């Protein structure tokens, strides 16, 4: 007997709709079926007809069984079944079947891809959230991975494609949780045509997918088109049959897609779902979020917009579409917003569990907090999985900001522990585990990277909690200062919007908490100023991160005239080739003469172009004359891969002239190539050694393979220990001495990953990949050049290890000839030290430590002498002290101490306070060297009690000398760079001291 078959479907009991029975196969009589809520299976009685969403067939079974797949069952079900028999479905049964079958988010994704795959579209994987595109920070659209094809910079590999692309957008982060549809992380389901089909097919298939595959009622669907796009309007009305009254013509802002001020563009058409078709309005607004949701956008890329705004028809018209998975799930699962779909709601439920609240019973504020957490956690997990590490710049800042929003939102909900009662624990990793449970159909690599993701989240959360606590202290200080300032505009003390935003943005302090604490202290918050600061940041974010820039110009023309370069460099270092194109200052030319810098495109080349971290080859191009003598020589100092697979050789004409169409002899510098090969293979060995020594979860975060060294960036939370560095070097040098032959294979990407090959950070791979393996040690996807045998590396040495960002470490190392050079330089230095110090090699360290101790003692003696001299000088100027104040005499001394150094100046000030007696205020200044100013303020306890603080007093004085400083209330130091202003600064200090003390002591 076959047992049980499940259709791929789920539904939430929050929908309060009857569950739909699904298909069964032969169910053995008496078989027990025990499934928990996690499996989502229940069996009940009393149904005759079942539908299989996978098989698209109807079957009839005995009336004793109903089978449901349910994502939210709360209790385990155990039911004993009797035998079921399958019978063909009849037309009468079809009449009773509902049209609105509930489906899971995973099934929507699969069905979309299957739909277009059955229409000759190649199903391609989602690209990384870290795009191979310098114009955008993160992957913000499904079309991004195809941008070079749309631009004509890369040839199309397929005519049609379909993807489920993971995307990140943070320009509307403040709307997350507030609306039903805004997200930072979302999936864009797309179908694409590269010069193949166009509007007619795109529109008809979109309608068929929507109404037949997903079963949406046509009367609930509205369509928008660009106001001048009569062709699209006609297809929708005349061919699809959408009534004229449900087709809206809209303007350029809504329905004309552009990539920027210039580049590919075209009209678009959108499909909207109507939640309230019973509403009858004379002027329907498709932008009304309470009634409509736009879920499918079709872009007809048919023009190239020039810099002057003129539209040129594209030779190759393209289709770029996007269907929002979360939006379609909301529609099909009949929930009030995207957050309550099975794609996000399990994360929300986990957050509610940690906060000990019920989502169903929560008010709008609590629900909003839970939605923020549900949304942000998906973005956080997938970003870190794709190699983004929290930091204060670029992508790292995006993920750090999202983590901090989750932490502070969790604290607003009362979550302050790790779920096990540990108040000092982290809760974000618990939420991440729930995201990982849902990730298998989105990105299977997430679970394999779980240890690294969870460790990063724990470390980031605990670090941020400390920042939050510092924010609490700063808030207390700012509120105290606001109270002391008194009423603002006659309405009481007010915390400035700038200060509130500083707490929010820098310290992650929720504005709600700031307002609540301020209210308790009787201080208002300038929310208008806060909103202004927030708007400024939002505008900067939108301008920087959320536009896909495309441009068509000389690049596309060059692509049409220059073929891809054939790379010969794996097998040879010299070859004859034909000059296909020449460029000077970015412009095509026919001939270039001696002394000019030039970019040369050849039809074939042995030169390696920079990629995968490896620098481009150096060498020469020789242009032979008719008698085989050298007519021209070009020195090549860089090779870049541009416009897809065209190699651009950058160099200088040393002799003669070169012209398009001439044959050249291309020769790579063999010595430099060997250095690069050595360092590239050593980089692979280094990654393997790191995984063995510090853990398999560490991964590459960047690399450089140069002629003189290698650089390897990796994810790790602390510096390497000395013994770890020694062990890494031991492993690598052991593999070098093993003299292992490398193996290189070309294979499908899926096979390579299945075999365990590691992908290089930030690299983009095709369907066929090159795998470089050091048997038993390393296997990586790599297009770089490598040694044939590990023995060619000769030796390996780490020369530095340091942190370059939060959670990112960097190793620099040398191998091969660079290793020998490094050892020779160190040996020469040691010889010189031994000669200078007159000791043996093994005694150098002891001798240097002895000299340093002698130097330290001498410095201390000199400092003591200077301090005594300063104290003596202070004693001589003590006679210049004077008193201020009517009722309480306060001694004041302000004096220039000439060239006394900063430490001695401090000793002198402390001596004067001690000898002159309380109350006394002392300010001293000096010029210890050229372009240097030293200042010190020392106040006795009685002066501090009057409200004067040395740290705050000395800062403005130091600014007059081009510097600054601060310190404690009783003593503070400052410095400056303008000795010529010292006299005026001391005069100002004396004036302010006299005025302030006279007032306070009167």
C-alpha positions, -999 to 999 in steps of 0.1 A, spaced: 0 0 0 13 35 -8 2 52 23 -7 89 24 0 117 -2 -3 153 8 -10 182 -14 14 211 -8 -9 235 9 -15 251 43 -39 275 59 -42 294 91 -70 289 116 -69 327 121 -87 330 87 -119 315 102 -127 299 69 -136 262 64 -106 241 57 -105 225 22 -101 187 20 -71 176 -1 -62 144 -19 -56 110 -4 -41 79 -20 -46 44 -6 -48 46 31 -41 12 48 -70 1 70 -64 5 107 -32 26 102 -26 51 129 -16 86 118 0 107 145 10 142 135 18 173 156 11 209 149 45 212 134 36 187 106 2 205 100 -19 173 95 -53 164 108 -78 138 99 -116 142 105 -147 126 91 -175 133 68 -163 142 33 -165 127 -2 -145 149 -25 -108 159 -23 -87 180 -46 -49 177 -51 -33 210 -58 -2 192 -69 -20 167 -92 -48 190 -103 -72 160 -101 -103 151 -81 -109 118 -63 -137 103 -43 -131 84 -11 -152 67 15 -171 92 37 -151 83 68 -121 105 62 -112 141 57 -76 151 52 -63 186 59 -29 202 59 -30 230 85 -2 252 95 -16 263 128 -30 232 145 -25 236 182 -29 200 194 -16 167 183 -42 147 164 -44 109 166 -71 92 145 -76 56 134 -86 54 97 -106 28 78 -97 19 42 -103 45 15 -110 37 -21 -103 61 -50 -130 67 -76 -128 90 -106 -144 124 -100 -176 133 -118 -187 167 -132 -214 169 -105 -187 168 -79 -168 197 -96 -198 219 -91 -194 217 -53 -157 225 -52 -148 260 -39 -127 282 -62 -108 298 -33 -85 270 -22 -61 282 5 -24 278 -4 9 282 14 35 308 5 59 281 -5 33 266 -29 26 300 -45 63 304 -52 65 269 -67 34 273 -88 45 306 -102 79 292 -113 62 260 -126 37 281 -146 64 300 -165 87 269 -167 59 252 -187 61 282 -211 98 277 -219 112 300 -192 144 289 -176 140 287 -138 171 306 -124 181 308 -87 178 340 -67 209 360 -67 226 372 -35 213 401 -15 248 415 -20 247 425 -57 275 424 -82 267 460 -90 285 491 -76 255 514 -83 233 498 -56 239 488 -20 216 458 -19 195 437 -43 163 457 -45 146 442 -75 143 409 -94 157 424 -125 190 434 -110 208 402 -119 198 407 -155 208 444 -157 239 437 -179 217 418 -204 191 446 -205 219 470 -212 233 448 -239 266 445 -220 263 407 -217 248 383 -243 216 366 -231 222 330 -221 184 322 -223 156 340 -241 132 337 -212 138 334 -175 118 332 -142 130 337 -107 120 341 -71 143 368 -60 151 378 -24 150 416 -21 158 442 5 145 478 6 149 500 36 138 534 22 104 530 38 115 512 70 94 536 92 63 523 74 69 487 84 42 475 107 22 507 101 7 496 68 -5 462 55 22 458 28 55 475 36 85 453 42 123 455 43 126 419 31 104 405 4 103 380 -24 97 392 -59 85 365 -83 94 375 -119 92 364 -155 116 380 -180 120 382 -217 153 392 -233 143 403 -268 118 374 -272 81 379 -264 66 413 -255 34 429 -244 8 405 -258 23 373 -242 33 391 -210 -3 404 -204 -21 372 -214 1 350 -193 -2 374 -163 -40 372 -165 -39 334 -170 -16 329 -140 -38 352 -119 -73 340 -127 -67 303 -136 -36 292 -118 -43 311 -86 -81 313 -91 -86 350 -84 -121 362 -95 -118 384 -126 -144 408 -113 -121 416 -84 -92 426 -106 -84 461 -119 -56 471 -143 -36 502 -148 -17 512 -180 4 542 -190 -18 570 -202 -4 568 -238 0 531 -240 -29 523 -264 -14 490 -273 -15 476 -237 -50 491 -232 -62 473 -263 -47 439 -253 -62 441 -218 -97 451 -232 -100 434 -266 -80 402 -260 -82 396 -223 -116 410 -218 -112 434 -189 -140 459 -189 -130 494 -199 -142 508 -165 -117 486 -147 -87 497 -168 -72 530 -155 -49 552 -175 -23 567 -152 5 592 -156 43 589 -158 48 590 -121 28 558 -116 31 538 -148 63 547 -167 94 529 -154 128 546 -157 161 535 -143 174 571 -138 179 602 -158 189 581 -188 189 545 -198 164 517 -206 128 526 -198 92 520 -208 56 520 -198 43 495 -173 10 479 -164 -2 468 -130 -28 444 -117 -47 453 -86 -69 432 -63 -101 447 -50 -110 437 -15 -143 455 -16 -158 452 -51 -192 460 -36 -181 496 -33 -194 517 -62 -173 548 -68 -175 571 -97 -138 579 -95 -119 549 -82 -85 555 -67 -62 525 -72 -39 540 -46 -64 534 -18 -46 509 3 -77 502 23 -94 488 -8 -68 478 -33 -34 461 -34 -12 461 -64 4 427 -67 17 423 -102 38 448 -122 46 443 -159 74 466 -173 76 469 -211 112 479 -216 110 494 -251 129 527 -250 163 541 -242 161 575 -226 188 599 -237 204 626 -216 183 652 -234 151 633 -224 144 620 -259 132 584 -262 149 561 -287 132 527 -294 154 498 -282 165 473 -308 158 445 -283 126 450 -264 125 433 -230 99 422 -204 106 427 -167 78 417 -143 74 414 -105 47 397 -85 49 403 -47 48 369 -30 37 383 3 9 402 -14 -4 372 -33 -2 351 -1 -23 377 17 -49 376 -10 -51 338 -13 -49 331 24 -75 358 31 -57 375 59 -59 413 66 -23 421 59 10 405 46 23 400 81 -4 374 90 5 351 61 23 319 68 55 335 54 58 359 84 33 350 111 52 322 127 80 347 135 54 370 150 40 342 171 75 334 185 80 371 194 46 372 211 55 341 230 87 357 243 68 389 252 40 368 269 13 386 249 -14 373 226 -14 388 190 -51 381 186 -59 401 218 -32 428 214 -40 464 206 -27 481 174 5 494 191 15 459 203 6 444 169 27 470 152 58 461 173 53 424 166 50 431 129 82 451 129 100 421 145 85 396 121 96 416 91 130 427 102 141 393 114 138 379 79 159 407 65 185 403 92 189 365 88 192 365 50 216 395 50 240 379 74 236 346 56 247 364 24 279 377 41 268 411 54 283 418 89 269 445 112 291 476 110 287 514 108 291 517 71 273 506 39 255 473 40 268 466 75 250 497 88 217 485 72 218 451 90 230 468 123 202 493 122 176 465 116 190 444 145 188 474 168 152 481 158 144 445 167 162 448 200 146 481 211 112 470 198 115 438 218 123 459 249 92 479 243 73 446 244 91 437 276 114 411 261 147 412 281 159 376 283 169 346 262 138 326 269 155 306 297 151 333 324 186 347 318 181 385 319 216 389 305 209 366 275 199 374 239 165 369 224 172 378 188 189 344 181 156 326 192 137 346 166 163 338 140 159 301 146 122 305 136 132 323 104 156 294 97 128 269 101 109 287 73 140 292 50 144 258 33 123 268 2 137 303 1 175 297 6 187 263 16 221 277 25 207 295 56 205 265 78 241 254 70 253 289 80 232 289 112 260 288 138 277 319 123 244 337 120 233 330 156 267 338 171 268 371 152 233 380 163 240 372 200 272 393 200 255 422 182 225 422 205 245 421 237 268 448 225 238 470 216 221 465 250 252 481 265 248 510 241 211 513 251 222 516 287 246 543 278 217 560 260 197 559 292 225 577 310 228 603 282 190 608 283 192 616 320 220 641 314 201 658 285 169 660 305 188 676 334 203 702 311 169 709 295 154 714 330 182 738 339 177 758 307 141 765 318 111 772 296 113 773 258 89 796 240 70 800 273 59 763 274 83 747 298 115 728 294 120 710 261 144 684 248 155 694 213 146 673 183 183 670 175 191 655 209 161 632 206 173 620 172 208 615 185 194 592 212 173 574 185 199 571 157 232 567 176 221 549 208 190 532 194 169 547 220 132 545 211 115 579 207 85 565 227 107 558 257 124 592 254 89 609 254 77 588 283 108 594 305 108 631 295 71 634 305 78 620 339 105 647 344 81 675 332 101 680 300 85 680 265 101 667 233 105 688 202 88 662 179 88 686 149 126 689 151 129 651 156 107 645 125 128 669 105 160 650 114 143 618 105 132 631 71 167 642 64 181 608 71 153 591 51 159 613 20 196 605 22 188 568 24 164 569 -5 189 589 -26 217 565 -19 203 530 -19 171 525 -39 177 533 -75 189 508 -100 211 528 -124 212 518 -160 229 536 -188 233 530 -225 260 548 -244 295 540 -258 295 508 -238 266 492 -257 280 504 -290 314 488 -281 296 456 -271 281 454 -306 314 459 -324 338 439 -301 333 402 -295 340 385 -262 376 378 -255 388 342 -256 410 336 -225 440 314 -232 459 321 -200 452 288 -182 474 270 -207 499 295 -222 516 328 -213 520 340 -249 498 341 -280 491 359 -312 460 380 -313 441 407 -333 434 442 -320 397 445 -321 394 480 -306 414 508 -291 403 535 -267 419 566 -254 402 585 -225 372 564 -230 367 571 -267 372 547 -296 402 555 -318 418 538 -349 455 543 -341 476 553 -310 512 565 -311 542 563 -288 539 578 -253 501 575 -251 481 556 -225 457 532 -242 430 506 -236 433 476 -260 407 449 -267 420 417 -284 401 388 -298 420 364 -276 445 368 -248 468 350 -223 464 379 -199 443 373 -168 418 401 -161 413 412 -125 385 391 -109 379 369 -79 403 390 -59 433 383 -82 449 413 -99 453 415 -136 485 403 -154 513 426 -165 534 421 -196 539 434 -232 522 435 -266 546 433 -295 535 445 -329 558 428 -355 568 445 -388 568 428 -421 604 416 -416 595 403 -381 613 432 -364 594 450 -336 573 478 -350 557 488 -317 559 478 -280 530 483 -256 537 478 -218 505 464 -202 502 472 -165 466 462 -158 438 441 -173 402 445 -164 371 425 -174 344 449 -187 312 448 -206 306 411 -197 335 391 -210 356 416 -229 392 420 -216 405 455 -215 443 457 -216 455 490 -201 490 501 -209 514 526 -225 529 527 -260 566 525 -254 577 524 -291 560 529 -324 522 529 -330 494 504 -328 462 503 -348 429 484 -350 431 452 -370 469 446 -365 482 413 -352 501 414 -320 522 390 -299 508 391 -263 533 380 -237 525 378 -199 552 385 -174 559 349 -163 575 359 -130 545 381 -118 520 355 -130 538 328 -109 536 351 -79 499 355 -84 493 318 -88 513 310 -56 493 336 -36 459 324 -50 465 288 -42 478 298 -8 446 318 -2 426 285 -7 449 267 18 445 296 43 407 293 42 409 256 48 433 261 77 411 288 93 381 265 92 401 237 109 416 260 136 388 284 145 357 267 132 339 256 101 314 285 104 340 311 95 337 323 59 355 345 35 344 382 34 368 395 8 403 388 -7 432 403 -26 456 381 -46 485 404 -55 521 398 -67 537 408 -34 512 395 -9 478 380 -3 450 395 18 421 374 32 391 389 51 370 365 71 341 365 96 353 361 132 345 379 164 380 382 181 417 385 173 435 353 165 456 340 194 493 335 189 491 297 191 463 298 165 484 317 140 513 292 146 489 263 140 475 279 108 511 284 94 520 248 104 490 233 85 497 253 54 534 247 52 526 210 58 503 209 28 529 227 8 555 201 17 531 173 8 536 183 -29 499 176 -38 489 181 -74 459 204 -79 429 192 -99 407 215 -120 373 206 -134 344 222 -152 311 211 -139 275 223 -134 271 247 -105 246 224 -87 270 194 -89 299 216 -76 279 227 -46 267 192 -40 304 180 -40 311 206 -12 329 233 -33 331 267 -15 319 298 -34 341 329 -34 326 359 -16 308 384 -40 315 363 -71 288 357 -98 286 322 -113 270 308 -144 255 274 -148 289 259 -156 317 266 -131 354 259 -127 363 239 -96 399 241 -82 407 213 -58 437 205 -36 426 169 -29 419 162 8 424 199 17 404 224 -3 377 226 -30 365 260 -43 347 275 -72 374 297 -88 382 312 -121 417 323 -110 451 310 -119 468 284 -96 500 264 -92 501 229 -106 515 215 -73 515 228 -38 553 225 -36 555 255 -60 544 277 -31 576 269 -13 567 286 20 539 306 37 540 333 64 514 354 81 527 390 84 497 406 101 462 399 115 439 427 125 402 438 127 389 459 99 352 461 110 329 447 136 331 409 132 356 411 103 392 401 106 420 405 80 451 384 74 479 395 52 505 369 42 533 361 18 542 330 -1 566 318 -28 591 345 -39 574 371 -17 579 347 12 616 345 4 618 383 0 601 388 34 625 363 51 656 380 36 645 415 46 638 402 82 672 385 82 690 416 71 672 436 98 683 410 124 719 411 112 719 449 115 704 448 150 730 422 162 758 443 148 745 475 164 737 460 198 767 437 197 748 406 207 739 373 192 705 366 175 690 349 205 700 378 228 684 406 208 651 406 226 667 406 261 690 435 251 661 456 236 640 450 267 669 461 289 674 493 268 637 501 270 638 498 307 668 521 309 650 546 287 618 544 308 638 552 340 656 581 323 623 595 311 608 592 346 638 611 361 635 638 335 598 641 342 604 644 379 630 671 373 606 690 351 578 687 376 600 701 404 610 730 381 573 736 373 564 736 410 593 760 418 581 783 390 546 780 403 558 791 437 573 822 422 540 832 404 519 825 435 525 860 446 503 872 417 472 857 432 443 880 438 409 877 455 373 883 442 339 882 459 323 905 485 312 882 512 334 852 504 370 859 493 380 835 465 416 834 453 422 835 415 454 829 396 458 830 358 493 828 345 515 820 314 541 794 324 562 798 292 575 765 278 565 740 305 552 707 292 516 695 298 523 670 326 545 695 345 518 722 340 493 699 356 516 693 386 521 730 390 484 737 390 477 710 416 506 724 438 491 759 436 456 747 447 471 728 476 493 756 488 470 786 482 441 768 501 404 765 495 387 784 479 409 790 448 407 788 410 439 784 390 443 785 352 477 780 337 489 780 301 522 773 282 538 767 248 558 735 252 568 734 216 564 749 181 527 751 172 516 737 206 496 751 235 489 735 268 462 746 293 451 734 327 423 746 350 423 735 387 394 744 411 392 737 448 361 720 463 345 752 474 347 767 439 332 735 424 304 737 450 296 772 435 288 755 402 320 759 383 334 729 366 370 728 353 362 705 324 334 727 310 353 760 317 386 751 299 370 739 266 359 773 252 392 788 263 411 761 244 391 768 213 406 803 211 439 785 206 426 762 179 421 732 202 399 717 228 398 695 259 381 687 291 382 667 323 368 664 358 350 692 377 381 699 399 409 696 372 410 696 334 435 698 307 433 711 271 456 718 241 458 739 210 477 747 179 479 785 179 504 797 205 500 833 192 465 833 208 475 821 242 477 855 258 442 865 247 429 831 258 443 835 293 430 871 295 395 858 286 398 830 312 407 856 339 378 879 329 353 850 330 365 837 363 364 871 379 329 878 366 314 844 375 330 841 409 322 877 418 285 870 411 284 837 429 303 848 459 285 881 464 
